[in-house]
Amino acid sequence: MAREMCSLVALLHRRKFSLAIDFQGYGETAMMTWLTRAPQRWGTVYQSLRRFAYTRGIRRNPKLHPAESNLLLLKQCGLSVESVRNEFVLSASTMAEARQLFAKLGLNDSKPGLFIQPFTSSAQKDWPLENYLALATHWRDAGVQVLFGGGPNELGRLESVSRAGFPVAAGAPLLVSAGLAKLCTVVAGGDTGLLHMAVAMNKRVVMIQGPHRHPERFYPFRKPEWKLMPAPGAAISTVSVRDVIHASEIAFADCASQLAAVALGQ
């Protein structure tokens, strides 16, 4: 660790940066920003003691969406942020790999599909898996193909999903999982990275948000209406299956309307 730290410090000095931007504002990132010795150092200030690291810093607003907070930093430091595009583009090779896995799982990308990402980085942010199964069963009965995603360590947690006859892609590389989500019509899950990637790929999302000190801060970027959350002080498990089904019905209807609009435009 000491060797790597020395190597990093040397790199920061050697590159002679003219501008360093610290969106995180953590102690470690503030120190790295300061060590660049760049004449312009911008940063989000979490704690007053870290203000020394920046030539220009703004106090973190805990009620702002993280991306909006980053944009505010850039704006207050003089950059134009009026025409921001939230866009994530997968490579052709990644999409080819995703299509191959999609077909291997018995799915057809010409049919409506629901991608479910049931787990997040924190158990308190996870809607109960049995609820996701109820949601999946509802849509399978309605003729929609359903695919469950997950990380490499979550395959065992999804055994009940496999037993229920749903395809599972847990363990696929993150970008391939993103490709699988892109091949589906709607993406549902908790407040986790893949849901935010789906929004950036122009997918319709249903996000089930768990309790948080600042719940207004976390939602699909510039789409707060795509989020469901429990009543203040209640656990995420209190979000009803009926409400999530209703939200997903609206999501599928939105997608159908967009397709119809495109068809009419052609």
One Martini backbone bead per residue (centre of mass of N, CA, C, O) as a GRO file, in nm:
protein
  266
    1MET     BB    1   0.057   0.063  -0.020
    2ALA     BB    2   0.298   0.257  -0.001
    3ARG     BB    3   0.393   0.223  -0.291
    4GLU     BB    4   0.129   0.316  -0.429
    5MET     BB    5   0.117   0.596  -0.299
    6CYS     BB    6   0.385   0.702  -0.411
    7SER     BB    7   0.307   0.664  -0.707
    8LEU     BB    8   0.065   0.857  -0.704
    9VAL     BB    9   0.205   1.114  -0.612
   10ALA     BB   10   0.404   1.124  -0.848
   11LEU     BB   11   0.191   1.142  -1.071
   12LEU     BB   12   0.051   1.406  -0.982
   13HIS     BB   13   0.310   1.576  -1.026
   14ARG     BB   14   0.402   1.496  -1.319
   15ARG     BB   15   0.137   1.591  -1.484
   16LYS     BB   16   0.056   1.886  -1.436
   17PHE     BB   17  -0.212   1.995  -1.352
   18SER     BB   18  -0.463   2.254  -1.407
   19LEU     BB   19  -0.713   2.055  -1.327
   20ALA     BB   20  -0.922   1.968  -1.042
   21ILE     BB   21  -1.200   1.735  -0.972
   22ASP     BB   22  -1.417   1.690  -0.677
   23PHE     BB   23  -1.714   1.517  -0.629
   24GLN     BB   24  -1.698   1.368  -0.349
   25GLY     BB   25  -1.534   1.487  -0.079
   26TYR     BB   26  -1.340   1.316   0.044
   27GLY     BB   27  -1.058   1.281   0.215
   28GLU     BB   28  -0.898   1.135  -0.010
   29THR     BB   29  -0.983   1.318  -0.254
   30ALA     BB   30  -0.886   1.582  -0.135
   31MET     BB   31  -0.589   1.502  -0.115
   32MET     BB   32  -0.544   1.439  -0.414
   33THR     BB   33  -0.617   1.718  -0.516
   34TRP     BB   34  -0.396   1.872  -0.359
   35LEU     BB   35  -0.147   1.702  -0.477
   36THR     BB   36  -0.153   1.821  -0.768
   37ARG     BB   37  -0.121   2.146  -0.761
   38ALA     BB   38  -0.335   2.276  -0.899
   39PRO     BB   39  -0.450   2.595  -0.970
   40GLN     BB   40  -0.723   2.427  -1.016
   41ARG     BB   41  -0.963   2.342  -0.747
   42TRP     BB   42  -1.249   2.144  -0.736
   43GLY     BB   43  -1.521   2.108  -0.482
   44THR     BB   44  -1.696   1.912  -0.256
   45VAL     BB   45  -1.812   2.003   0.069
   46TYR     BB   46  -1.851   1.819   0.357
   47GLN     BB   47  -1.609   1.945   0.523
   48SER     BB   48  -1.442   2.216   0.636
   49LEU     BB   49  -1.147   2.092   0.646
   50ARG     BB   50  -1.151   2.036   0.317
   51ARG     BB   51  -1.131   2.325   0.189
   52PHE     BB   52  -0.815   2.344   0.144
   53ALA     BB   53  -0.805   2.167  -0.133
   54TYR     BB   54  -0.948   2.423  -0.262
   55THR     BB   55  -1.012   2.702  -0.467
   56ARG     BB   56  -1.307   2.574  -0.527
   57GLY     BB   57  -1.607   2.553  -0.324
   58ILE     BB   58  -1.898   2.355  -0.229
   59ARG     BB   59  -2.156   2.295  -0.046
   60ARG     BB   60  -2.316   2.028   0.044
   61ASN     BB   61  -2.634   1.902  -0.067
   62PRO     BB   62  -2.827   1.644   0.072
   63LYS     BB   63  -3.096   1.704  -0.131
   64LEU     BB   64  -2.933   1.638  -0.379
   65HIS     BB   65  -2.870   1.502  -0.647
   66PRO     BB   66  -2.564   1.396  -0.731
   67ALA     BB   67  -2.566   1.506  -1.025
   68GLU     BB   68  -2.670   1.789  -0.954
   69SER     BB   69  -2.432   1.859  -0.771
   70ASN     BB   70  -2.214   1.841  -0.990
   71LEU     BB   71  -2.338   2.056  -1.177
   72LEU     BB   72  -2.326   2.286  -0.974
   73LEU     BB   73  -2.024   2.300  -0.950
   74LEU     BB   74  -1.968   2.368  -1.249
   75LYS     BB   75  -2.143   2.623  -1.262
   76GLN     BB   76  -1.998   2.784  -1.023
   77CYS     BB   77  -1.717   2.752  -1.204
   78GLY     BB   78  -1.830   2.839  -1.523
   79LEU     BB   79  -2.001   2.623  -1.651
   80SER     BB   80  -2.200   2.473  -1.887
   81VAL     BB   81  -2.532   2.291  -1.801
   82GLU     BB   82  -2.789   2.306  -2.009
   83SER     BB   83  -2.693   2.039  -2.214
   84VAL     BB   84  -2.754   1.767  -2.074
   85ARG     BB   85  -2.655   1.418  -2.117
   86ASN     BB   86  -2.792   1.105  -2.028
   87GLU     BB   87  -2.541   0.883  -2.156
   88PHE     BB   88  -2.521   0.528  -2.242
   89VAL     BB   89  -2.287   0.333  -2.440
   90LEU     BB   90  -2.270   0.039  -2.590
   91SER     BB   91  -2.103  -0.184  -2.737
   92ALA     BB   92  -2.127  -0.404  -2.991
   93SER     BB   93  -1.994  -0.646  -2.842
   94THR     BB   94  -2.172  -0.637  -2.590
   95MET     BB   95  -2.446  -0.670  -2.735
   96ALA     BB   96  -2.378  -0.942  -2.860
   97GLU     BB   97  -2.341  -1.090  -2.590
   98ALA     BB   98  -2.625  -1.029  -2.482
   99ARG     BB   99  -2.786  -1.167  -2.712
  100GLN     BB  100  -2.671  -1.446  -2.670
  101LEU     BB  101  -2.772  -1.480  -2.375
  102PHE     BB  102  -3.068  -1.422  -2.424
  103ALA     BB  103  -3.112  -1.670  -2.611
  104LYS     BB  104  -3.004  -1.888  -2.412
  105LEU     BB  105  -3.254  -1.809  -2.208
  106GLY     BB  106  -3.516  -1.795  -2.411
  107LEU     BB  107  -3.515  -1.509  -2.548
  108ASN     BB  108  -3.692  -1.223  -2.708
  109ASP     BB  109  -3.625  -0.897  -2.838
  110SER     BB  110  -3.930  -0.867  -2.978
  111LYS     BB  111  -4.035  -0.883  -2.692
  112PRO     BB  112  -4.166  -0.818  -2.410
  113GLY     BB  113  -3.977  -0.695  -2.115
  114LEU     BB  114  -3.851  -0.782  -1.779
  115PHE     BB  115  -3.613  -0.637  -1.570
  116ILE     BB  116  -3.465  -0.772  -1.264
  117GLN     BB  117  -3.307  -0.596  -0.981
  118PRO     BB  118  -3.319  -0.703  -0.647
  119PHE     BB  119  -3.028  -0.600  -0.565
  120THR     BB  120  -2.813  -0.437  -0.341
  121SER     BB  121  -2.572  -0.305  -0.114
  122SER     BB  122  -2.838  -0.308   0.080
  123ALA     BB  123  -3.079  -0.462   0.262
  124GLN     BB  124  -3.262  -0.200   0.325
  125LYS     BB  125  -3.299  -0.161  -0.008
  126ASP     BB  126  -3.460  -0.433  -0.022
  127TRP     BB  127  -3.693  -0.584  -0.172
  128PRO     BB  128  -3.864  -0.849  -0.147
  129LEU     BB  129  -3.833  -1.133  -0.331
  130GLU     BB  130  -4.132  -1.228  -0.322
  131ASN     BB  131  -4.232  -0.969  -0.464
  132TYR     BB  132  -4.081  -1.005  -0.729
  133LEU     BB  133  -4.221  -1.272  -0.793
  134ALA     BB  134  -4.505  -1.154  -0.813
  135LEU     BB  135  -4.439  -0.961  -1.040
  136ALA     BB  136  -4.337  -1.173  -1.242
  137THR     BB  137  -4.596  -1.343  -1.253
  138HIS     BB  138  -4.784  -1.132  -1.359
  139TRP     BB  139  -4.626  -1.085  -1.634
  140ARG     BB  140  -4.620  -1.373  -1.735
  141ASP     BB  141  -4.934  -1.401  -1.746
  142ALA     BB  142  -4.930  -1.145  -1.962
  143GLY     BB  143  -4.677  -1.225  -2.173
  144VAL     BB  144  -4.413  -1.151  -2.024
  145GLN     BB  145  -4.082  -1.143  -2.019
  146VAL     BB  146  -3.853  -1.258  -1.757
  147LEU     BB  147  -3.556  -1.112  -1.597
  148PHE     BB  148  -3.287  -1.191  -1.383
  149GLY     BB  149  -3.052  -1.023  -1.193
  150GLY     BB  150  -2.694  -1.016  -1.086
  151GLY     BB  151  -2.448  -1.107  -0.902
  152PRO     BB  152  -2.207  -1.355  -0.844
  153ASN     BB  153  -2.320  -1.381  -0.523
  154GLU     BB  154  -2.655  -1.421  -0.610
  155LEU     BB  155  -2.738  -1.701  -0.716
  156GLY     BB  156  -2.835  -1.841  -0.451
  157ARG     BB  157  -3.064  -1.622  -0.389
  158LEU     BB  158  -3.212  -1.725  -0.682
  159GLU     BB  159  -3.337  -2.014  -0.658
  160SER     BB  160  -3.645  -1.950  -0.640
  161VAL     BB  161  -3.654  -1.831  -0.925
  162SER     BB  162  -3.567  -2.082  -1.081
  163ARG     BB  163  -3.793  -2.270  -0.969
  164ALA     BB  164  -4.018  -2.073  -1.105
  165GLY     BB  165  -3.894  -2.037  -1.419
  166PHE     BB  166  -3.677  -1.813  -1.423
  167PRO     BB  167  -3.449  -1.636  -1.564
  168VAL     BB  168  -3.087  -1.615  -1.491
  169ALA     BB  169  -2.800  -1.359  -1.490
  170ALA     BB  170  -2.618  -1.412  -1.270
  171GLY     BB  171  -2.269  -1.312  -1.327
  172ALA     BB  172  -2.268  -1.120  -1.528
  173PRO     BB  173  -2.136  -0.878  -1.660
  174LEU     BB  174  -2.220  -0.561  -1.624
  175LEU     BB  175  -2.246  -0.481  -1.928
  176VAL     BB  176  -2.418  -0.724  -2.004
  177SER     BB  177  -2.647  -0.660  -1.812
  178ALA     BB  178  -2.711  -0.394  -1.950
  179GLY     BB  179  -2.784  -0.529  -2.220
  180LEU     BB  180  -3.023  -0.691  -2.111
  181ALA     BB  181  -3.186  -0.444  -2.022
  182LYS     BB  182  -3.200  -0.316  -2.309
  183LEU     BB  183  -3.375  -0.567  -2.428
  184CYS     BB  184  -3.581  -0.450  -2.251
  185THR     BB  185  -3.851  -0.253  -2.163
  186VAL     BB  186  -3.831  -0.294  -1.845
  187VAL     BB  187  -3.692  -0.171  -1.529
  188ALA     BB  188  -3.650  -0.333  -1.208
  189GLY     BB  189  -3.572  -0.192  -0.875
  190GLY     BB  190  -3.339  -0.062  -0.697
  191ASP     BB  191  -3.088   0.144  -0.563
  192THR     BB  192  -2.886   0.093  -0.840
  193GLY     BB  193  -2.662   0.102  -1.091
  194LEU     BB  194  -2.831  -0.038  -1.320
  195LEU     BB  195  -3.068   0.159  -1.312
  196HIS     BB  196  -2.901   0.411  -1.394
  197MET     BB  197  -2.802   0.295  -1.660
  198ALA     BB  198  -3.081   0.258  -1.788
  199VAL     BB  199  -3.151   0.554  -1.802
  200ALA     BB  200  -2.894   0.619  -1.987
  201MET     BB  201  -3.042   0.406  -2.209
  202ASN     BB  202  -3.352   0.481  -2.229
  203LYS     BB  203  -3.505   0.343  -1.998
  204ARG     BB  204  -3.768   0.214  -1.831
  205VAL     BB  205  -3.826   0.279  -1.482
  206VAL     BB  206  -3.857   0.095  -1.159
  207MET     BB  207  -3.808   0.237  -0.842
  208ILE     BB  208  -3.728   0.100  -0.517
  209GLN     BB  209  -3.716   0.289  -0.228
  210GLY     BB  210  -3.559   0.316   0.050
  211PRO     BB  211  -3.468   0.418   0.336
  212HIS     BB  212  -3.374   0.766   0.416
  213ARG     BB  213  -3.258   1.062   0.525
  214HIS     BB  214  -3.264   1.153   0.196
  215PRO     BB  215  -3.501   1.059  -0.023
  216GLU     BB  216  -3.494   1.306  -0.234
  217ARG     BB  217  -3.198   1.228  -0.364
  218PHE     BB  218  -3.316   0.946  -0.477
  219TYR     BB  219  -3.331   0.890  -0.833
  220PRO     BB  220  -3.404   0.900  -1.138
  221PHE     BB  221  -3.268   1.100  -1.352
  222ARG     BB  222  -3.513   1.335  -1.390
  223LYS     BB  223  -3.727   1.086  -1.262
  224PRO     BB  224  -3.911   1.087  -0.986
  225GLU     BB  225  -4.177   0.930  -1.093
  226TRP     BB  226  -4.012   0.637  -1.096
  227LYS     BB  227  -4.064   0.631  -0.787
  228LEU     BB  228  -4.080   0.423  -0.497
  229MET     BB  229  -4.202   0.463  -0.152
  230PRO     BB  230  -4.227   0.473   0.164
  231ALA     BB  231  -4.321   0.580   0.436
  232PRO     BB  232  -4.221   0.757   0.678
  233GLY     BB  233  -4.030   0.518   0.865
  234ALA     BB  234  -4.059   0.290   0.670
  235ALA     BB  235  -4.027   0.005   0.518
  236ILE     BB  236  -3.984  -0.133   0.208
  237SER     BB  237  -4.194  -0.372   0.257
  238THR     BB  238  -4.453  -0.167   0.245
  239VAL     BB  239  -4.440  -0.192  -0.041
  240SER     BB  240  -4.661  -0.284  -0.267
  241VAL     BB  241  -4.732  -0.493  -0.520
  242ARG     BB  242  -4.962  -0.331  -0.644
  243ASP     BB  243  -4.799  -0.066  -0.685
  244VAL     BB  244  -4.581  -0.190  -0.871
  245ILE     BB  245  -4.767  -0.290  -1.088
  246HIS     BB  246  -4.884  -0.016  -1.158
  247ALA     BB  247  -4.614   0.117  -1.236
  248SER     BB  248  -4.549  -0.093  -1.462
  249GLU     BB  249  -4.795  -0.033  -1.636
  250ILE     BB  250  -4.715   0.255  -1.698
  251ALA     BB  251  -4.443   0.185  -1.827
  252PHE     BB  252  -4.554   0.015  -2.063
  253ALA     BB  253  -4.738   0.238  -2.173
  254ASP     BB  254  -4.514   0.440  -2.238
  255CYS     BB  255  -4.367   0.259  -2.444
  256ALA     BB  256  -4.606   0.227  -2.638
  257SER     BB  257  -4.635   0.530  -2.701
  258GLN     BB  258  -4.351   0.570  -2.820
  259LEU     BB  259  -4.379   0.366  -3.051
  260ALA     BB  260  -4.623   0.501  -3.185
  261ALA     BB  261  -4.486   0.774  -3.237
  262VAL     BB  262  -4.264   0.665  -3.419
  263ALA     BB  263  -4.447   0.534  -3.633
  264LEU     BB  264  -4.590   0.801  -3.714
  265GLY     BB  265  -4.326   0.953  -3.796
  266GLN     BB  266  -4.265   0.738  -4.034
   0.00000   0.00000   0.00000
